[in-house]
Amino acid sequence: MRSYQDLMSKLFIASTCICTVLLPWHFFVPLVGCFVLFFWLLSGNWKEKWTNIRSTPMIFLWVIFYALFAIGMLWTENKSEGWSVLTLKLSLFIFPVIFASTRFTPGVSQILLLLFLLGLFTCGLFLLARAIITWQSTGENVFYYEALTGGIMHPSYLSLYYVVGIMIIFHSVIFQKAKTKMRIGASLLIAFFLLMIYLIASKTGLISMGIMLVFYTAFPMVYFRKYILGISCFILLVVGFYTAKKYFHELSDRIETFMEVVESKQKIDPTTTESNRIRILLWQADLAVFEKHMMLGVGTGDVEDELLKEYATRGMTGAISEKLNAHNQFYQTGIAIGILGLIVMVLVFLAAFIHGIRKKFGFISLFTFLLLVNMFPESFLQLAAGVLFIGFFYSLILFSLDRRQLTPFKALSPLFS
């Protein structure tokens, strides 16, 4: 019996590893995720699992959050869309429960982190190779934004993946007692990930990258008096943005358009489809719908229908033609399941942020903050890439991984060693 449970546990770990490396190719993850659940159920050790869950009270906020979407089915009219939403968000329930019950060893934790970086690296190589082949065969420039990431992932989501990849390298290698060769290799990988972020050219991704580098400028100097490391991050930030603005013209144009919208005082044309302007219109419409249905929300499956009605009232033909969602996860959740659901969602991430500070686990606090930043301009939990990144990878780090691997100068052995 014991050997059987050990086998199931090993298969559970193996399927978790496969999911981790496939995260940038997120459309494969749900299938492999079924095996993660299957082997977790068969691995037994329920007493230990329940003990781990009880020692992780944050998990109950995740369960309540998903339960509120299930309850929201009671008053939704669009049942088919409601079931689609519940199915999509199932990862926010299953994976957090699984990982809250599991504690991975330092060795397994290192492997999982390496596999995530490997997935990002291979994804980047594929995107660049595809862009080069397209350019050579057709002369078309597909090295930027959606043209680069098409068929794989929305640019904003993939940018955040790469930002978190850089964070992992900092915490697992740069901040650890790694050998010089390992630090050089890690630095080259950081440079490659930064290149991908610039080419993807997501404004939210660039903001997230800027926040991260500002953090790594101050963090080493204030807490560990690593002035050279902090200054290096600052130089990387300045040189990176200067280089991008000068040589990545598409990126520079997107930033200039964004600044024009921010500084403009002219009334926005409701028929526009320009991403910056239309977001302002969307948020105004979101607020109007949320105020009408603040207590219970419109129901799990009726958000899009109610938003389209509001868009029509405001003459937002561009938003209607694109069938745009709220483009803000806070509004998206509040409109769906009301003020209580919004509060619970905020508590899910606020609890993790505070937990990171209390336990001196800065990685998870920064990760949480960046997730919240990305939730403002995007309905991050409306696409599989966002749901899986939070439900699978974020909860994996929050609950299961050996934290010493991501805690400065405390890992048993640095990544890549």
KOLZA-491967 format. One record per residue (C-alpha): residue in three letters; x, y, z. Coordinates in steps of 0.25 Angstrom, whole numbers, plus 5000, padded with zeros to 4 digits. Example, Ala and Ser with C-alpha at 12.3 -4.5 7.8 and 13.67 -1.06 7.14 Angstrom:
BEGIN
(atom ALA,(5049,4982,5031))
(atom SER,(5055,4996,5029))
//
This chain:
BEGIN
(atom MET,(5000,5000,5000))
(atom ARG,(5011,5009,5003))
(atom SER,(5019,5007,4990))
(atom TYR,(5006,5010,4983))
(atom GLN,(5004,5023,4990))
(atom ASP,(5018,5027,4987))
(atom LEU,(5016,5024,4972))
(atom MET,(5004,5032,4972))
(atom SER,(5011,5043,4979))
(atom LYS,(5023,5043,4969))
(atom LEU,(5013,5043,4957))
(atom PHE,(5006,5055,4964))
(atom ILE,(5019,5062,4965))
(atom ALA,(5023,5058,4950))
(atom SER,(5009,5064,4945))
(atom THR,(5011,5076,4953))
(atom CYS,(5025,5078,4946))
(atom ILE,(5019,5076,4933))
(atom CYS,(5008,5087,4935))
(atom THR,(5019,5097,4940))
(atom VAL,(5027,5096,4928))
(atom LEU,(5015,5097,4919))
(atom LEU,(5009,5109,4926))
(atom PRO,(5014,5119,4914))
(atom TRP,(5006,5109,4905))
(atom HIS,(4994,5110,4914))
(atom PHE,(4985,5103,4905))
(atom PHE,(4991,5089,4908))
(atom VAL,(4991,5091,4923))
(atom PRO,(4976,5088,4926))
(atom LEU,(4978,5074,4920))
(atom VAL,(4990,5071,4928))
(atom GLY,(4984,5078,4940))
(atom CYS,(4974,5066,4940))
(atom PHE,(4985,5057,4943))
(atom VAL,(4990,5066,4954))
(atom LEU,(4976,5065,4961))
(atom PHE,(4975,5050,4958))
(atom PHE,(4989,5046,4964))
(atom TRP,(4986,5055,4976))
(atom LEU,(4973,5048,4979))
(atom LEU,(4980,5034,4978))
(atom SER,(4993,5038,4986))
(atom GLY,(4985,5037,4999))
(atom ASN,(4991,5043,5012))
(atom TRP,(4978,5050,5015))
(atom LYS,(4982,5053,5029))
(atom GLU,(4994,5060,5025))
(atom LYS,(4987,5067,5014))
(atom TRP,(4976,5072,5024))
(atom THR,(4987,5077,5034))
(atom ASN,(4994,5085,5023))
(atom ILE,(4980,5091,5019))
(atom ARG,(4977,5095,5033))
(atom SER,(4990,5101,5035))
(atom THR,(4987,5110,5022))
(atom PRO,(4975,5118,5026))
(atom MET,(4976,5127,5013))
(atom ILE,(4971,5115,5005))
(atom PHE,(4957,5117,5010))
(atom LEU,(4956,5131,5004))
(atom TRP,(4959,5124,4990))
(atom VAL,(4948,5114,4993))
(atom ILE,(4938,5125,4997))
(atom PHE,(4942,5133,4984))
(atom TYR,(4939,5121,4975))
(atom ALA,(4926,5118,4983))
(atom LEU,(4921,5131,4981))
(atom PHE,(4922,5130,4966))
(atom ALA,(4914,5116,4967))
(atom ILE,(4904,5123,4975))
(atom GLY,(4903,5134,4965))
(atom MET,(4897,5124,4955))
(atom LEU,(4884,5124,4963))
(atom TRP,(4880,5138,4957))
(atom THR,(4888,5138,4944))
(atom GLU,(4879,5137,4932))
(atom ASN,(4890,5133,4922))
(atom LYS,(4892,5119,4928))
(atom SER,(4902,5114,4917))
(atom GLU,(4911,5126,4918))
(atom GLY,(4910,5124,4933))
(atom TRP,(4915,5109,4932))
(atom SER,(4926,5114,4923))
(atom VAL,(4931,5124,4934))
(atom LEU,(4930,5113,4945))
(atom THR,(4938,5103,4937))
(atom LEU,(4948,5114,4933))
(atom LYS,(4950,5118,4948))
(atom LEU,(4950,5104,4953))
(atom SER,(4966,5105,4953))
(atom LEU,(4964,5116,4964))
(atom PHE,(4958,5105,4973))
(atom ILE,(4964,5092,4970))
(atom PHE,(4979,5096,4969))
(atom PRO,(4979,5104,4981))
(atom VAL,(4973,5093,4990))
(atom ILE,(4983,5083,4984))
(atom PHE,(4995,5092,4987))
(atom ALA,(4990,5096,5000))
(atom SER,(4990,5082,5004))
(atom THR,(5004,5079,4999))
(atom ARG,(5018,5083,5003))
(atom PHE,(5029,5081,4993))
(atom THR,(5043,5078,4997))
(atom PRO,(5054,5088,4993))
(atom GLY,(5059,5079,4982))
(atom VAL,(5045,5078,4975))
(atom SER,(5043,5093,4978))
(atom GLN,(5056,5096,4970))
(atom ILE,(5052,5087,4958))
(atom LEU,(5038,5094,4957))
(atom LEU,(5045,5107,4957))
(atom LEU,(5055,5103,4946))
(atom LEU,(5044,5097,4938))
(atom PHE,(5036,5110,4938))
(atom LEU,(5048,5117,4933))
(atom LEU,(5050,5107,4923))
(atom GLY,(5036,5108,4918))
(atom LEU,(5038,5123,4916))
(atom PHE,(5051,5122,4909))
(atom THR,(5046,5112,4899))
(atom CYS,(5034,5120,4897))
(atom GLY,(5042,5132,4894))
(atom LEU,(5051,5124,4884))
(atom PHE,(5039,5119,4877))
(atom LEU,(5032,5133,4876))
(atom LEU,(5045,5139,4871))
(atom ALA,(5048,5128,4861))
(atom ARG,(5034,5129,4856))
(atom ALA,(5035,5144,4854))
(atom ILE,(5048,5142,4847))
(atom ILE,(5043,5132,4837))
(atom THR,(5031,5140,4834))
(atom TRP,(5039,5152,4831))
(atom GLN,(5049,5145,4822))
(atom SER,(5037,5138,4814))
(atom THR,(5027,5150,4813))
(atom GLY,(5035,5162,4818))
(atom GLU,(5025,5165,4828))
(atom ASN,(5029,5170,4842))
(atom VAL,(5023,5162,4853))
(atom PHE,(5033,5165,4864))
(atom TYR,(5024,5173,4872))
(atom TYR,(5012,5172,4881))
(atom GLU,(5000,5163,4877))
(atom ALA,(5007,5160,4863))
(atom LEU,(5018,5154,4872))
(atom THR,(5009,5146,4882))
(atom GLY,(4998,5143,4873))
(atom GLY,(4993,5129,4875))
(atom ILE,(5000,5127,4888))
(atom MET,(4995,5137,4898))
(atom HIS,(4990,5152,4900))
(atom PRO,(5002,5161,4901))
(atom SER,(4999,5167,4914))
(atom TYR,(4998,5153,4921))
(atom LEU,(5011,5148,4914))
(atom SER,(5019,5160,4918))
(atom LEU,(5015,5157,4933))
(atom TYR,(5020,5143,4931))
(atom TYR,(5033,5148,4927))
(atom VAL,(5034,5159,4938))
(atom VAL,(5031,5148,4949))
(atom GLY,(5042,5139,4942))
(atom ILE,(5052,5150,4944))
(atom MET,(5047,5151,4959))
(atom ILE,(5050,5136,4960))
(atom ILE,(5064,5138,4955))
(atom PHE,(5067,5149,4964))
(atom HIS,(5062,5142,4977))
(atom SER,(5067,5128,4973))
(atom VAL,(5081,5132,4967))
(atom ILE,(5085,5147,4968))
(atom PHE,(5081,5148,4983))
(atom GLN,(5087,5134,4986))
(atom LYS,(5102,5130,4988))
(atom ALA,(5103,5125,4974))
(atom LYS,(5116,5123,4966))
(atom THR,(5120,5134,4956))
(atom LYS,(5117,5125,4944))
(atom MET,(5103,5123,4949))
(atom ARG,(5101,5138,4951))
(atom ILE,(5106,5141,4937))
(atom GLY,(5097,5131,4932))
(atom ALA,(5085,5136,4940))
(atom SER,(5088,5150,4935))
(atom LEU,(5088,5146,4921))
(atom LEU,(5074,5139,4923))
(atom ILE,(5069,5152,4930))
(atom ALA,(5074,5160,4917))
(atom PHE,(5066,5150,4908))
(atom PHE,(5054,5152,4917))
(atom LEU,(5055,5167,4916))
(atom LEU,(5056,5166,4901))
(atom MET,(5044,5158,4900))
(atom ILE,(5036,5168,4909))
(atom TYR,(5041,5180,4900))
(atom LEU,(5037,5173,4888))
(atom ILE,(5023,5169,4893))
(atom ALA,(5021,5184,4896))
(atom SER,(5010,5183,4906))
(atom LYS,(5008,5195,4914))
(atom THR,(5004,5188,4926))
(atom GLY,(5016,5179,4924))
(atom LEU,(5026,5190,4923))
(atom ILE,(5019,5197,4936))
(atom SER,(5021,5183,4943))
(atom MET,(5035,5182,4939))
(atom GLY,(5038,5196,4943))
(atom ILE,(5032,5194,4957))
(atom MET,(5040,5181,4958))
(atom LEU,(5053,5188,4955))
(atom VAL,(5050,5199,4964))
(atom PHE,(5048,5189,4975))
(atom TYR,(5061,5182,4972))
(atom THR,(5068,5195,4972))
(atom ALA,(5064,5199,4986))
(atom PHE,(5062,5185,4993))
(atom PRO,(5077,5180,4992))
(atom MET,(5082,5193,4997))
(atom VAL,(5072,5196,5008))
(atom TYR,(5071,5182,5014))
(atom PHE,(5085,5175,5011))
(atom ARG,(5094,5187,5007))
(atom LYS,(5097,5181,4994))
(atom TYR,(5099,5195,4987))
(atom ILE,(5106,5189,4974))
(atom LEU,(5094,5180,4972))
(atom GLY,(5084,5191,4974))
(atom ILE,(5091,5201,4965))
(atom SER,(5092,5191,4955))
(atom CYS,(5077,5189,4955))
(atom PHE,(5075,5204,4954))
(atom ILE,(5085,5205,4942))
(atom LEU,(5078,5193,4935))
(atom LEU,(5065,5201,4937))
(atom VAL,(5070,5214,4931))
(atom VAL,(5078,5208,4920))
(atom GLY,(5067,5198,4916))
(atom PHE,(5056,5209,4915))
(atom TYR,(5065,5218,4907))
(atom THR,(5069,5207,4898))
(atom ALA,(5055,5203,4896))
(atom LYS,(5050,5217,4893))
(atom LYS,(5061,5219,4883))
(atom TYR,(5061,5206,4875))
(atom PHE,(5048,5200,4877))
(atom HIS,(5039,5210,4870))
(atom GLU,(5026,5202,4871))
(atom LEU,(5028,5202,4886))
(atom SER,(5031,5217,4886))
(atom ASP,(5019,5220,4878))
(atom ARG,(5010,5212,4888))
(atom ILE,(5016,5220,4900))
(atom GLU,(5014,5233,4893))
(atom THR,(4999,5230,4889))
(atom PHE,(4997,5226,4904))
(atom MET,(5003,5239,4909))
(atom GLU,(4994,5247,4899))
(atom VAL,(4982,5240,4904))
(atom VAL,(4986,5243,4919))
(atom GLU,(4988,5257,4916))
(atom SER,(4977,5260,4907))
(atom LYS,(4965,5268,4912))
(atom GLN,(4956,5265,4900))
(atom LYS,(4943,5257,4900))
(atom ILE,(4946,5243,4895))
(atom ASP,(4939,5238,4883))
(atom PRO,(4929,5227,4887))
(atom THR,(4931,5219,4874))
(atom THR,(4947,5218,4876))
(atom THR,(4954,5205,4877))
(atom GLU,(4967,5211,4881))
(atom SER,(4972,5203,4893))
(atom ASN,(4975,5214,4903))
(atom ARG,(4963,5223,4900))
(atom ILE,(4953,5212,4899))
(atom ARG,(4957,5207,4913))
(atom ILE,(4953,5220,4919))
(atom LEU,(4939,5218,4913))
(atom LEU,(4939,5204,4917))
(atom TRP,(4942,5208,4932))
(atom GLN,(4931,5218,4932))
(atom ALA,(4921,5208,4927))
(atom ASP,(4926,5198,4937))
(atom LEU,(4923,5207,4948))
(atom ALA,(4909,5210,4943))
(atom VAL,(4906,5195,4942))
(atom PHE,(4912,5192,4956))
(atom GLU,(4905,5203,4963))
(atom LYS,(4891,5197,4958))
(atom HIS,(4895,5183,4963))
(atom MET,(4904,5186,4974))
(atom MET,(4897,5176,4984))
(atom LEU,(4897,5163,4977))
(atom GLY,(4902,5166,4963))
(atom VAL,(4896,5162,4950))
(atom GLY,(4899,5147,4952))
(atom THR,(4911,5139,4947))
(atom GLY,(4907,5138,4933))
(atom ASP,(4901,5151,4930))
(atom VAL,(4913,5161,4931))
(atom GLU,(4915,5162,4916))
(atom ASP,(4900,5164,4913))
(atom GLU,(4898,5175,4923))
(atom LEU,(4911,5182,4918))
(atom LEU,(4907,5181,4903))
(atom LYS,(4894,5188,4907))
(atom GLU,(4901,5199,4914))
(atom TYR,(4910,5201,4902))
(atom ALA,(4898,5202,4893))
(atom THR,(4892,5212,4902))
(atom ARG,(4905,5221,4902))
(atom GLY,(4907,5219,4887))
(atom MET,(4920,5211,4889))
(atom THR,(4920,5204,4875))
(atom GLY,(4934,5200,4876))
(atom ALA,(4933,5193,4889))
(atom ILE,(4920,5186,4884))
(atom SER,(4927,5181,4871))
(atom GLU,(4939,5176,4879))
(atom LYS,(4929,5170,4890))
(atom LEU,(4939,5175,4900))
(atom ASN,(4938,5171,4915))
(atom ALA,(4940,5181,4926))
(atom HIS,(4955,5181,4924))
(atom ASN,(4957,5183,4939))
(atom GLN,(4956,5170,4948))
(atom PHE,(4950,5178,4960))
(atom TYR,(4939,5183,4952))
(atom GLN,(4937,5170,4945))
(atom THR,(4936,5162,4958))
(atom GLY,(4927,5173,4965))
(atom ILE,(4917,5173,4953))
(atom ALA,(4917,5158,4953))
(atom ILE,(4915,5154,4968))
(atom GLY,(4913,5168,4975))
(atom ILE,(4920,5175,4986))
(atom LEU,(4923,5163,4994))
(atom GLY,(4930,5156,4983))
(atom LEU,(4938,5168,4980))
(atom ILE,(4942,5169,4995))
(atom VAL,(4946,5154,4996))
(atom MET,(4954,5155,4983))
(atom VAL,(4962,5167,4989))
(atom LEU,(4964,5159,5002))
(atom VAL,(4969,5147,4995))
(atom PHE,(4981,5156,4990))
(atom LEU,(4982,5165,5002))
(atom ALA,(4984,5153,5011))
(atom ALA,(4995,5148,5002))
(atom PHE,(5001,5161,5002))
(atom ILE,(5001,5163,5017))
(atom HIS,(5005,5149,5019))
(atom GLY,(5018,5151,5010))
(atom ILE,(5021,5163,5018))
(atom ARG,(5019,5156,5032))
(atom LYS,(5027,5144,5028))
(atom LYS,(5038,5152,5021))
(atom PHE,(5034,5145,5008))
(atom GLY,(5036,5158,4999))
(atom PHE,(5035,5150,4986))
(atom ILE,(5020,5147,4988))
(atom SER,(5017,5161,4993))
(atom LEU,(5023,5167,4980))
(atom PHE,(5016,5156,4972))
(atom THR,(5003,5159,4978))
(atom PHE,(5005,5174,4976))
(atom LEU,(5008,5172,4961))
(atom LEU,(4996,5163,4959))
(atom LEU,(4987,5175,4965))
(atom VAL,(4994,5185,4956))
(atom ASN,(4990,5176,4944))
(atom MET,(4976,5174,4948))
(atom PHE,(4973,5189,4947))
(atom PRO,(4974,5190,4932))
(atom GLU,(4970,5175,4929))
(atom SER,(4960,5165,4933))
(atom PHE,(4971,5156,4937))
(atom LEU,(4962,5145,4941))
(atom GLN,(4954,5144,4928))
(atom LEU,(4964,5137,4920))
(atom ALA,(4971,5123,4923))
(atom ALA,(4985,5130,4922))
(atom GLY,(4981,5138,4934))
(atom VAL,(4973,5128,4942))
(atom LEU,(4984,5117,4941))
(atom PHE,(4995,5127,4944))
(atom ILE,(4988,5130,4957))
(atom GLY,(4981,5117,4961))
(atom PHE,(4992,5108,4957))
(atom PHE,(5006,5116,4958))
(atom TYR,(5003,5127,4968))
(atom SER,(4996,5117,4978))
(atom LEU,(5007,5107,4976))
(atom ILE,(5017,5117,4980))
(atom LEU,(5008,5123,4991))
(atom PHE,(5005,5109,4998))
(atom SER,(5014,5098,4993))
(atom LEU,(5028,5102,4989))
(atom ASP,(5040,5102,4999))
(atom ARG,(5041,5117,5001))
(atom ARG,(5055,5117,5004))
(atom GLN,(5057,5115,4989))
(atom LEU,(5052,5129,4987))
(atom THR,(5057,5136,5000))
(atom PRO,(5070,5144,4999))
(atom PHE,(5082,5136,5004))
(atom LYS,(5074,5125,5010))
(atom ALA,(5073,5115,4999))
(atom LEU,(5079,5101,5003))
(atom SER,(5086,5103,4989))
(atom PRO,(5084,5113,4978))
(atom LEU,(5076,5110,4966))
(atom PHE,(5085,5106,4954))
(atom SER,(5095,5100,4964))
//
